[in-house]
Every structure is written in structure tokens, then in C-alpha cells.
């Protein structure tokens, strides 16, 4: 009786601690006993193992088939012998006989234990895989366990996750035991079990952080239309509102900037520009270049290119440090952006206009001279004939 109670208690404890299905544990125990029995009988018999819920024991049965001519005494039985077990037995029937499962040796018991351990491990891995495969793109919190070839191994409690070096924020330093938040990007099933991949640089990380801080986003009133990041340095997020009374930018910023500041703190000081989204690409580009002020925008829809004119004092702000602001704006809008200052544009226009005027003036100076010369020549040829010239010359001599 104590053995039965202990077995049931062990099953209950196993199910509770590992969080796996009870049926999986029972099947593992049945398989363990069957494996041990087959090893003892050298796979010469047709055996089955079944867990008895009433007695709490794993029972072992040997099955034989009723045949007319017995060829294998371990798996076949004659009709006369079968009638001793079951008077109604007929040819082709399969008869089962319960065997004593308590006679296994210590090696058999160890084999059963190993099978149970393996089955439980496999079931636990499958449970973890199913649990976290439904949590992809969710932000989770874990504890840094150790470093391995530049990667951070994160303890999630029941599972271990990996934060690759390329998915870590620049200049962030962690020590074993530190708590860390990251987003699940992928889960892979490997020979060692499920491998959960994390990221702190993915744009979705920023989106999920805002969703957690801004109730309007979680409720669907405010939508995130686009996000671009230079992780650890700067990010731009375009938002829109489905309610005219709700300012999307104000909702994300929060009272005195509290909401956006919480996100910035989680990302260790990463600057975040929140801009209103627009279907008008010119207006959207102006918003994307915030905080710079734009004077004019020229759009080439075929090439998806924008030429943007800004005041001289806004040029460096629009371009940003090492071109970061304009680069993020281009990625946010999906267009190629060319920024020019007003003075440069004015100088280019003046040079073009001056060149045009000089050409015009040269042509104007040359053309009247040609016309005058031509006109004088034509007057001489047309108005005075050779005879008249000769007559006129004779009169002059006579005079």
C-alpha cells in the first residue's frame, strides 16, 4: 500500500513541479516498465504495460495468439492450452496474461527510471516550446545568468533564453544576477531543447514598450504606423489617432513627458522623436525631420524622392549628427531625401539666372549688328544700279 501511495505521490509531484500533462507522465512510466520487461525477456514476447488508476500500479501483460500449429511458444498457444485460460477461446484470438512486474532486477529498474526521465524531459521541452511560441513579439523579464561567446544567457524561470551580441544595445553592460527586459523574436527547437531568441534593438521592442505605457495604444485609439531605430542612440516613431479628440503625440508623451520618459529610461537614454503620421508624403516628411523646420518640399512621386529646402540655421539640425536625423526620416517615410539650405538654393538660382541673362545679352548684341549690316548692303544693291553709277560719275567729271 505504501508503494502505491508513494507512486501516486511521485506522479502528483512530478506533474506539479514540471507543469506537464499527467497522461504524459503515465505513458512515460508505462513505456519504462515495458522497456525494462523487453530487456529482461530479450524481446521474445509480446508485452504491454498499462497503468491501473485504482491500484496505482503499472501492470504488465503478456499476449499470445491462438493457432493450430504452434511455431513460437512465446507468442503463440494451441487451442487446448487456450481453453484452460479461456474456455471460449477460438483460433486467431489474442489472450493476455498478467505477469509479475515486481521481479525486475535493479538494472531493469534503472532503465525504467532513465526512460521516465527522458520522457519527462521531452514533455517538458515540448511544453516550453508551445508556451513561448505563442509569446513571440512579447516583452519578457529575465535574469542574466552568464556570458558565453558574447551572448547573454537569460534565465526566464522554466526556460533559458539567448540574447545575441548583435541584438544587445550598444554600451549596455550587464552582470550575472541583473534583471533585463527584452522582446522574444524567435523560438527554435534544437537537440538540447527549445532555444528562445531575444532582442533589445528590434523596433518592435520600442512599440511594445509604448503599448505598455500608453493605454490609448493598447485600446487601439492611437496607432503606431512606423518605427525606425538606431538602437541606443535615436529612434523615430510615427503615430496617428482614430479619435479626433485624442492627440496621438500628446498621448505618447504623457503628462510632463512621463510616459515617453519611462520608455527612454528602459532603453538607457535612447532619444525618441514622436511625430504625427500623414498620408501626404510631403507633410509626413516635414514631420519626420522634426525637430527641424522645413521651408519647402518638392516631391518626385515616380522615383519616391524628396527635395527639401530648409533655412540656413535649420540645416545642421535637419541633417543631424553624422546624418542620423535625415537617415532616420528617409527610413521612416520610405523615400530618398535630399536636403538643401535656402542660401544654397538661392545662389544656384542666381547663378543660373545670371548665366541665362549673359547668353541673352550676347545674342542681343550680335543680332542687331548683323541685321544693320545686312540692311545697308541690301540698300546699296537694291536702290542703285551700275548704269546709274556710271552716269552719275560722268556728270561729276563734266562738272
FENJO-V660808 format. One line per field, one symbol per residue. phi: phi as a letter, one per 30 degrees, with the letter a starting at -180 (. if undefined). psi: psi as a letter, one per 20 degrees, with the letter a starting at -180 (. if undefined). burial: 1 if it has 16 or more other C-alpha atoms within 10 Angstrom, else 0. A space follows every 50 residues. Layout:
BEGIN
phi: ???
psi: ???
burial: ???
END
This chain:
BEGIN
phi: .dddddddddddddddddicddddddddddddddddddddchhcbccbbb dcddciccccbccbcdbdbdcbddbbbddddddddbecdbdjdcccbdcd ddcdddddddddddddedddddddddddddddddcdicdbcbbdcacahi ccccdcjdbccbcdddccddidbbbejddbcacdcabcccdcjdccccac cdedddddddddccdddddidccccabbbceicabbbcbbbcbddcdddd dddidhidddddddddchiddbccbddbdddddddddddecdcccbbccc ddchbbcccbdedcdddddidhiddddddddddibdcccbdddddddddd dddddddddddedddddddddddddddddddddbcdddddddddddddd
psi: hhggghgggggghggggikrphhggghggghgggghghhgjkkiqoqqpp pohgikqoqpqppqpprhophoihiqqrhghhhhgohjqrpiqppqppro iijqrhggghggghgggggggghgghggghgihijpkpprpappgrqoli qpppojeirprpnqhijqpqjppqqpiqqqprqphqpqorhjapopprqi iqhhggghghhhhohhghijgpqohqpqqnpifqqpppqrqjphipohgh hhgrokjgghhhggghjljpppooqpqqhohgghhghhjqjqppgqpppn hgilqpoppqqhiighhggrpkjgghghgghghkqppopqqghggggggg gggghggggggghhhgghgghgggggghgghghprhghggghhghhgh.
burial: 00000001001001100001000111111111111111000000111111 00000111111111111000000011111001000000110011110000 10010001101110111011001110111001100111100111100000 01111000111111001110000000000011111010000011111111 11111111111011011000111101111111011111111000001111 11100000111111001001111111110011011111111111001000 00001101111001111111000111111111101110111100000000 0000000000000000000000000000000000000000000000000
END
